[in-house]
Structure formats: structure tokens, C-alpha cells
Amino acid sequence: MSIAQTPAGRFADELIARLRGAGHQAFLVGGCVRDLMLGVTPKDLDVATDATPARLLELFPDATPVGAHFGVVLVGRGDTQVEIATFRSDHSYLDGRRPVRVEFETDPRQDVIRRDFTINALMLDPATGEVLDYVGGQDDLRRSILRAVGDPERRFTEDRLRMLRAIRFAARLGFTIEPATLAAIQRLHGLILTVSAERIRDELIRILTEGGARRGFELLEQTGLLADLLPEVAGMKGVEQPPEFHPEGDVWVHTLIMLEAMKDPTPELALGVLLHDVGKPPTFSVADRIRFDGHVEKGVEMAERIMRRLRCSHDQIEHVRALVANHLRFKDAPRMRESKLKRFLRLDRFEEHLELHRLDCLSSHGNLDNYHFVKAKLQELPPEILKPRPLITGHDLIREGYRPGPPFSRMLEAVETAQLEGRIATAEEALDLVRARFEPPGGNPNGGDEE
């Protein structure tokens, strides 16, 4: 169990050696120790020490204080950064997020017993491999158990986001949540609504993208957190689907199967998978068969509302809207006009539209004919064919005498459609098409078309 093989690991070793050479205790702590014990290379390295914040800045004058109140500094070398924190105990959590007061400690045990879960409360001496375990974290790691440190209700009322973190760790690691810890979340889940939307969003995206997304959402549903945070998704449960298209079961089961099948998704693709059928519950009806008329349009509206509630970025919202809006268009791809198909294939980040469709099919009827058709077309058509250089622009129309206005977009779209379908190839042919199809300059002050 060594980190010395990586630049970050060697740097952390040096920092710990320097702290110890100055007479201080210093250990790797937290998630990096957990990952090392599981045989996983840690993404981040954290060091805990009895050196005070002032002493840390003396020893590392180039360090950046990132949490002065909590005794945390960041020490960097090139692209490598290590966080060093002074042992502390926390007191009086009044806002459900941060302690009002902390005390710096010299005993590592005091630092450990304030932490969230036993598997995140281990300290490691990288020089000797000795593990300091005051809370039974090693045993819980061996038994694949996620357990709160001490009283779980206290841990979750101190920082309510820990309820979502419990779900994330259990899902990603494939661990079982210890019964008392699980019961505490089930009792306290409503407190999650006092946490900021941004913190909730970040945890939900991690649950969706770090691995074990299906397990994560099953736990969210089991604990009551899903109904608190995403009632629209919780509403998928029990909404039946036509068995001829969805032999797998209801909308909730279908979505879970898709979540399970994702491989290293981007946040936007993962959200698209989660929300692609969110419009089905409110549009459910039974006529000749089960129907969801208008569920795509309703889903786009609901997905945007959900993502705005979670304070997602504009770009994220727009891409997820597009994923939801276009997820049924693949069934029409083989019958699309050439211009329509090319415009479809050049959607931004089309590979994610294609992957969403693949997951959708594999999680229902299993027919990938349209997926293979579209994928073959993508290979046949290079970017310069999918989106050729425009034959004319608005400036050319102005030179022809047309007055700028809304009809310009219809004129240019008609030209591009003919270009994509191979009916025209030059600027003069494009202008001839405009002259033939649209009112001549002066015939209509707004340049309206004749159709």
C-alpha cells in the first residue's frame, strides 16, 4: 500500500517527512487512505497534522490558505497539489453544513471522530504502512459496509449533505449501508431540502457518473431522498408501458436499466438518460393501448425546470433539453429526407444522442436497427458533407435587393436544403432558387415567400 509511484504520492511523502522532521505528527487521511486500502489510485491526497495553521505557513511559505477558519492549506508543485489540515474537533453545527467553532487538536483521534464515515476516517503513515484506526474503518472496508462515525443522526444533522454522500459512496463502492446509518437517513431525509441546490446538484451528478448509478438511485428511492429532490423521477415508479415495446417493465425500471448500462457518461448524458422519459407519467393514457402522447415535449419542459431548480449551467440545460427532445427521432431516421437526416446527424455532441438511443433500445425492445443505420450514415458522411460551406449569405441577398427581415432565414434554409440534397452546388444556383421561390425585391416590402 504505497503512493510513492506517482508524482503526487512522492510530493505528499516529502511534505509528511518535512512535517515530521520539524517535530510534528503527520499522516495521510480520509478518502485517499480508503482508496489505497481498496487497491485504487487516489485522485486527491490529504494530509492531517498537529502543526497549527500558522506553523504550516512557516514551514510552507508558498502554501495557499483555503480554509483558514478550519486550518486548511494547499501546497502545490507544478500541477500537483496536496491539502494539509490541522487536527481539529468541530463544535456547534447550527446551519446543517459547517461548524460554528473548531478547536485545533494534538490528538489524531479527535480529528478522526468528527468525520463522516468510518471508511473515510483512517490515517496512514506512508513510511511504515501503519494505519491508525479509531473507529473500525478497516473492518468495515473488509466487510464492504458504509457506517457513520459514532451516532449517525448526529453526523447527518451536522452536515445534511452527508446523507447524499452516503448514497454516493455505497453505490460507487458497492457497499451495504449499515442498518442504523440507513435508518437515520430514512428518518431525516426531509432535512436535505435545507441544503443548497448547488451542493445537491454536485452530489447527484457524482452519483450518476462515478459508477453504480442504478444502485445509487435505488438507494435514493429507498431512503425517501428521491421524492424530496426529484419527485418527477420518483413519479416514474409504477407507470406501466406497452409491453410490446417495453417488456422490461415500468418507466422507473426502464430508467434504472439504462442507468446501470452507462459507461463513464458525461454529466449531460447521464442527466439525459435520467430525464429522457420524465414526461411519461403526466402524459400516461390508455386508449387502444398505453400511450404517452406528447411526452417528449412535456419531458423537455420538465427537464429544463428540474435543471434550473438544481442550478445547472445554461449549456448543460440546453444540451439535456436537446437529448430529451431528440431521443425518439431515431425511429424516423431511415425515412428522413436527406437534408433532414443530415441536419439531425450534425446536432451538437451527436455521439451522446446516439449513445442515449443505444441505451434506450438495449433497455427495452433490444432492436438496434436504427442505431446501426445512423451510425453507418455517420461513417459515410464526413463533416464537410453534413455541414457544407454556405453557398450564399444574408449579404448576398441584400445585394440582390432583398430587405433584411425574418424571411431571410427561410430563404437561406431553402437554399441549404437544396444544397444538402445535392440539387444545387453554386452560389448562382442558390440565387436562382431564391428568385424562383420567393417574392422579387420590391414585390413585397418584407421579402415574403410565395408559399
FIMAR-395212 format. One record per residue: x negated, y, z of N, C-alpha, C in turn; residue in three letters. Coordinates in steps of 0.2 Angstrom, whole numbers, plus 5000, padded with zeros to 4 digits. Example, Ala and Ser with C-alpha at 12.3 -4.5 7.8 and 13.67 -1.06 7.14 Angstrom:
! FIMAR-395212
493449725039493849785039493449845039ala
493649895035493249955036493650005039ser
! end
This chain:
! FIMAR-395212
499649945000500050005000499650065000met
499450094994498950144993499250194988ser
499050254989499250314984498650334981ile
498050314983497450334980497350334973ala
497750294969497550284962497850344958gln
498250384961498550444957498250504960thr
498150554955497950624957498250654963pro
498950644963499250674969499150634976ala
499050574975498850524981498150544983gly
497650554979496950574981496950644984arg
497350684981497450754984497750754991phe
498250714992498550704999498050675004ala
497750625002497250595006496750645008asp
496450695004496050745005496350795011glu
496950815010497250855014497350825021leu
497550765021497550725028496850725031ile
496350705027495750705030495450765033ala
495650825029495450885032495750905038arg
496450895039496850905045496550865050leu
496350805049496150765055495450785057arg
495050805052494350825053494350895057gly
494950925057495050985061495350975068ala
495450905069495650885076496450875076gly
496750875071497550865071497750795068his
498350785071498650725068498950735061gln
498950685057499250705050499450635047ala
500050625044500250565041500750585035phe
500750535030501250535025501850525029leu
502450555026503050545029503650545025val
504150515027504850515023504850475017gly
505150495012505350465006504750425002gly
504150465002503550434999503350375003cys
503450365009503250305013503750255011val
504350265011504850225009504750195002arg
504550234998504450204991503850164990asp
503250184994502650144994502850074997leu
503250075002503350005005503849965001met
504149994996504549964991504249944985leu
503549964985503149954979503350004973gly
503550064974503750114969503250174970val
503050194965502650254965503050314967thr
502850354972503250404974503250464969pro
503750504969503750564964503450624968lys
503550624975503350684979503050654985asp
502450694987502150674993502250724998leu
502450705004502550745010502050725016asp
501750775019501350765025501650795031val
501650765037501850795043501250795048ala
501150845052500650855056500750895062thr
500350895067500450935073500151005072asp
499851015067499551085066500151135065ala
500051195068500551245068500551275061thr
501151315059501151345053500551395052pro
500351435058499851475057499151445056ala
499051385059498451345059498451315051arg
498951295049498951275042498751325037leu
498951385038498751435034498051455035leu
497751445041497051455042496651405038glu
496851335038496551285035496551285028leu
497151305025497351305018497551375016phe
497051425015497251495014497651505008pro
497551455003497951464997498651434997asp
498851405003499451375003500051425003ala
500651405001501251455000501751435005thr
501851475010502451455015503051455011pro
503451395011504051385008504651385013val
504451375019505051375024504651395031gly
504551455031504151475037504551465044ala
505151465044505551455050505551385052his
505451335047505351265048504651235048phe
504151285047503451265047503251225041gly
503451245035503351205029502851245025val
502351225022501951255017501851205011val
501651235006501551194999500851214997leu
500451154997499751164995499651134988val
499351164983499351144976498651144974gly
498551104969497951094965498151074958arg
498051124953498251114946499051104946gly
499251054943499951034943500150994949asp
499750974953499950934959500050974965thr
500650964969500750994975500950944980gln
500750964986500950924992501250974997val
501850945000502150985005501850965012glu
501651015016501450995023501951025028ile
502150995033502651015038502351005045ala
502451055049502351045056502850995059thr
502650945064503150915068503650955071phe
504250945071504750985074505350945077arg
505650975081506350955083506851005081ser
507450985080507951035077508551035083asp
508751095083509251115088509851155085his
510451145088511051185086511151195079ser
511451145076511651145069512351175069tyr
512451245067513051275068513451285061leu
513051275055513351285049513451225045asp
513251165048513351105044512851095039gly
512251135040511751125035511051135038arg
510951185041510251195044510251215052arg
509751195055509751205062509651285064pro
509951305069509851375070509151385073val
508951335077508251345080507851275080arg
507251285079506751225079506251235084val
505951185086505351185090504851145087glu
504251175087503651135084503451095090phe
503251025088503050975092502350955091glu
502150915096501450875095501550805095thr
502150785096502350705096502650685090asp
502350645086502650625079503350595080pro
503450565086504150535087504750585087arg
504550645090505050695090505250725083gln
504750715078504850735071505350685068asp
505250625070505550565066506250565068val
506450575075507150555077507650605075ile
507350665072507850715069508050695062arg
507750645059507850635051508450605050arg
508650595043509250575042509350495042asp
508950455039509050385039508350345041phe
508450295044507850255046507350245041thr
507550225035507050215029506750275027ile
506950335029506650395027506250425033asn
506250385039505950415045505250375047ala
504950355042504250315043503650365042leu
503150355045502550385044501950335043met
501550355038500950315036500350345037leu
499850305039499150335039498850305033asp
498750345028498450315022497750285022pro
497350305027496750275028496750205031ala
497150195035497150125038497750085036thr
498250115033498850075031499350065037gly
499250095043499650085049500250125048glu
500850095049501450135049501750145056val
501950205057502250225063503050225062leu
503350185066504050165065504350165072asp
504750225073505050235080505750215079tyr
506050195073506750195073506950125069val
506550085068506750015065506750025057gly
506450075054506550085047506250025043gly
505649995046505349945042505849885041gln
506149865047506649805047507249825042asp
507449885042508049905038507749895030asp
507149915029506949915022506949835020leu
506649795025506649725023507349695022arg
507849715026508449695025508949735020arg
508649785017509049825012509649855015ser
509549885021510049915025509949995025ile
510450035024510350105025510750125031leu
510350145036510650165043510450235045arg
510950275048510750335050510350325056ala
509850375057509450385063509850405069val
509950365074510250375080511050375079gly
511350425082512150425081512350455074asp
512650415070512750435063513250495063pro
513750505067514150555067513750625068glu
513350625073512850675074512450695068arg
512150645065511750655059512250695053arg
512850665052513250695047513550765049phe
513650775055513950845057513350895057thr
512750875058512150915057512150945050glu
512050895046512050915038512550875035asp
513050905032513650865030513450835023arg
512950865019512750835013512450765014leu
512250745020511950685021512450625019arg
513050645019513550585018513450575010met
513350625006513250604999512550574998leu
512050595002511350565001511350495003arg
511750475008511850405010512150365004ala
512650395001512850354995512350354989ile
511950404988511450404983510850354984arg
510650354991510150304992510350234992phe
510950224995511250154994511350124987ala
511550174983511650154976511050144972ala
510550194973509950184969509550124971arg
509550114978509050064980509449994980leu
510049994979510449934980510549904987gly
510549954992510549934999511349935001phe
511449905007512049905010512049955016thr
512649995016512650045021512850015028ile
512450025033512649995039513350015042glu
513749965045514449975046514550035050pro
514150055055514350115059514150175055ala
513650175051513550235047514050245042thr
514350185038514850195034515550215037leu
515650195043516250215046516250285048ala
515650315050515650385051515750425045ala
515550405039515650435033516450435032ile
516750375033517450375032517850415036gln
517650425042517950475047517850545045arg
517250565043517050635042517050655035leu
517250615030517150635023517450705022his
518050725025518350785023517850845024gly
517350835029516850895030516450915024leu
516450865019516050885013516250945010ile
516850965010517151015007516951085010leu
516551085015516251145018515551155015thr
515251105011514651115008514651155002val
514151185000514151224994514251184988ser
514551214983514651174976514051154973ala
513551204974512851184970512551124973glu
512551124980512251064983512650994982arg
513251004981513650944980513550924972ile
513550974968513350954961512750924960arg
512150944963511550914963511550844965asp
511850824971511950764973512350714968glu
512850744966513250704961512850684955leu
512550734953512150714946511550664948ile
511250674954510750624956511050554956arg
511650544959512050484959512150454952ile
512350494948512450474941511850454937leu
511250484939510650474934510150444937thr
510050424944509450394947509550324947glu
510050294945510150224945510750204950gly
511050144948511650124952512250174952gly
512350204946512950254946513650214948ala
513750154945514350124947514450114954arg
513950084957513950074964514050134968arg
513750194966513750254969514550274969gly
514850274963515550294963516050244966phe
515850184967516250144971516250154978glu
515650174980515550194987515850264989leu
515850314984516150374984516950364985leu
517250314981517950304982518050264989glu
517650224991517750184997517750225003gln
517350285003517250325009517750385009thr
518150395003518550455003518250515000gly
517550514999517250574996517450584989leu
517650534985517850544978518450584978leu
518950574982519550604982519450674984ala
519050684989518850754991518550794985asp
518050774982517650804977517850804970leu
518150744968518350734961519050704961leu
519550734963520150704964520450684957pro
520250714952520450704945520150634943glu
519550614945519250554944519550494948val
519650514954519950464959520650444956ala
520950494952521650484949521650434944gly
521050414941521050364936521150294939met
521150284945521250214948521950194947lys
522050134945522750114944523150134938gly
522850174933523150204927522950144922val
523450104920523450054916523250074908glu
522950034904522850044897523049994893gln
523250004887523449954882522949894882pro
523149834884522649784884522349764877pro
522749774872522449764865521749804864glu
521749864867521149904866520749904872phe
520949884878520649894884520749834888his
520449774886520549714890520249714897pro
519849764898519449764904519849784910glu
520349824909520749844914520949924914gly
521049954920521250024920520750074919asp
520950134919520450184917519850194921val
519950184928519450184933518950124932trp
519250064930518750004929518350024923val
518650044918518350054911517750104912his
517950164916517350214918516850184922thr
516950144927516450104931516050064926leu
516250024922515849984917515450024913ile
515650084911515250124907514650154911met
514850174917514350204922513750154923leu
513950084924513550034925513050024919glu
513250034913512950014907512450074905ala
512450134908512050184906511350174908met
510850194904510150184905509850254904lys
509550274910509150344910509550394906asp
510150414908510550464905510350534907pro
510450574902510350644904510950664909thr
510950714913511450734917512150754913pro
512050784907512650794902512950734900glu
512550684898512850624895513150584901leu
512850584907513150554912513850584914ala
513850644914514450684916515050674910leu
514750664904515250654898515550584899gly
515150534901515350464902515850464908val
515750504913516150504919516850534917leu
516850584913517450634912517750614905leu
517450574901517750564894518450554894his
518750514899519450494899519850524905asp
519550584907519850614913520550634912val
520650644905521350674903521850614902gly
521650554904522150504903522750504908lys
522550504915523050504920523650554919pro
523450614917524050664917524450654910pro
524150614905524550604899524850534898thr
524750494903525050424903525750424901phe
525950384896526650374895526750304892ser
527350274892527550214889528050224884val
527950204878528450214873528450144870ala
528250134863528150064860527650034864asp
527150064867526550034871526350094875arg
525850074879525550134884525150184879ile
525350244880525050294876524750354881arg
524250384878523950444881523850504876phe
524450524873524450574868524150634871asp
523750664867523450724869522850724875gly
522650664876522250654882521550684881his
521350694874520650724873520750794874val
521250824872521250904873521350914880glu
521750874884521850884891521150874895lys
520850814892520150804895519650854895gly
519650894889519150944888519351004893val
519951014894520151064898519951054906glu
520150984908519950964914519250964916met
518850934911518150934912517851004913ala
518051044909517751114910517951144917glu
518551134919518751154926518351124931arg
518251054931517851024936517151044936ile
516851054930516151084930516051154932met
516551194931516551264934516551254941arg
517051214944517051204951516451184954arg
516051144950515351124953514851174951leu
514951224948514451274947513951254942arg
514151214937513751184932513551244927cys
512951244924512751294919513251294913ser
513251354910513651364904513451314898his
512751304897512551254892512851184894asp
512751164900513051094902513751094901gln
514151144903514851134902515051134894ile
514651174890514851164883514651104880glu
514151074882513951004879514450954882his
514550954888515050904891515750914887val
515950974886516550984883516550954876arg
515950964872515950934866515950854866ala
515650824871515650754872516350724873leu
516650764877517350734878517850754872val
517750804869518150824863518050784857ala
517450754856517250714850517250644851asn
517450614857517250544858517750494854his
518350524852518750474848518650484841leu
518250534839518150544831517850494828arg
517450444831517050394828517550344824phe
518150334827518550294823518750314816lys
518750374815518950404809518350414804asp
517750404807517150414803517150384796ala
517250314795517250284789517650314783pro
518250354786518750384781518650454780arg
518150484783518050554783517750574776met
518050634774517650664768516950674769arg
516550684764515850684765515650744769glu
515950804768515750864771515950864778ser
516550834780516750824787516250774791lys
516050724788515650674791514950704792leu
514750744787514050774788514050824794lys
514650864794514650914800514750874807arg
515050824807515150784813514450754815phe
514050734810513350704812512850754814leu
513050814812512550864814512750904821arg
513250874824513350904831512750904835leu
512650954839512150964844512050904848asp
511450874849511250824853511650764851arg
511750744844512250694842512050624845phe
511450614846511250554849511650534855glu
511850584859512150574865512950564864glu
513150594858513850574856513850504854his
513350484850513350414848513250364854leu
512850384859512750334865513450334869glu
513750384869514450384873514850334869leu
514950344863515350294859515150224860his
514550214860514250144860514550114867arg
514350154872514550134879515350124880leu
515750164876516450164877516650104873asp
516350084868516550024864516449954868cys
515749954871515549894874515949884881leu
516249944883516549934890517349924889ser
517549914882518249904881518349844876ser
518449854870518549804865517949774862his
517349804863516749774860516649784853gly
517049814849516949824842516449884841asn
515849864838515349924836515349934829leu
515849924825515849934818515750004816asp
516050054819516050124818515350154821asn
515150124826514450144829513950124823tyr
513950064821513450044816513550084809his
514150104807514250144801513950214802phe
514050244808513750314809513050304810val
512750254813512050254814511750244807lys
512050204803511750194796511750264792ala
512250294793512350364789511750414792lys
511650414798511150454801510450434798leu
510350374797509650354794509650374787gln
510250374783510250384776510150454775glu
510450504779510450574778509950614782leu
509450634779508950674783509250744785pro
508950784789509250844792509350894786pro
508950894781509050944776509650934772glu
509850874772510550854768511150864773ile
511050854779511550864784511750934785leu
511150974785511251044786510851084781lys
511051084774510651114769510551194770pro
510151224767510051294767510651324764arg
510951374767511551414764511351434757pro
511851424752511751454746511851524745leu
512351554749512451624750512551644757ile
512551704758512651734765513251794764thr
513351824770513851874770513551934766gly
512951944766512651994762512751994755his
512751924752512951914745513651934744asp
514051914748514751934747514952004747leu
514552044752514552114752514352144745ile
513852114742513552144736514052124730arg
514452074731515052064726515552114727glu
515552154732516152194733516652174738gly
516552124742517052104747516852144753tyr
517452154756517352194763517252144769arg
516852164773516752114779517352114783pro
517452044785518052034789518151964790gly
518651944794518751874795518751824789pro
519051844783518951794778518251774776pro
517751814778517051794776516951724778phe
517151704785517051644787517351584783ser
517951594781518251554776517951544770arg
517751594767517351594761516651554761met
516351564767515651534767515751464769leu
516351444773516451374774516651334768glu
517051364764517251334757516651324753ala
516151374753515551364749515151304752val
515051304759514651244762515051184761glu
515651174761516051114760515851084753thr
515851134748515751104741515051084741ala
514551124744513851104744513751034747gln
514051024753513950964756514250904752leu
514750914748515050864744514650854738glu
514150894736513750894730514150924724gly
514650964725514950994719514651054717arg
514251094721513851154719513151144722ile
512751174718512051174721511651244720ala
511951294717511551354716511951414719thr
511651474720512051524723512551554718ala
512351544711512851574706513551524706glu
513451464707513951414708514351434714glu
514051454719514351474725514851534724ala
514551584721514951644720515451634715leu
515351584710515951574706516551534709asp
516351494714516851464718517251514722leu
516951564725517251614729517651654724val
517451674719517851714714518451684712arg
518451614711518951574709519451564714ala
519251554720519751534726520051594730arg
519651644730519851704734520051764730phe
520451804733520651874730520051914728glu
520051944722519451984720519352044724pro
518752064724518652134728519152184726pro
519452214731519952264729520652244728gly
520752174727521452144726521752144733gly
521352134738521652134745521152164749asn
521352224753520852254757520452214762pro
520752154764520452114768520052054765asn
520152054759519751994755520151924757gly
520751924758521151864760521051814754gly
521151744756521051694751521751684748asp
521851644742522451644739522851584742glu
522651544746522951484748523451494754glu
! end
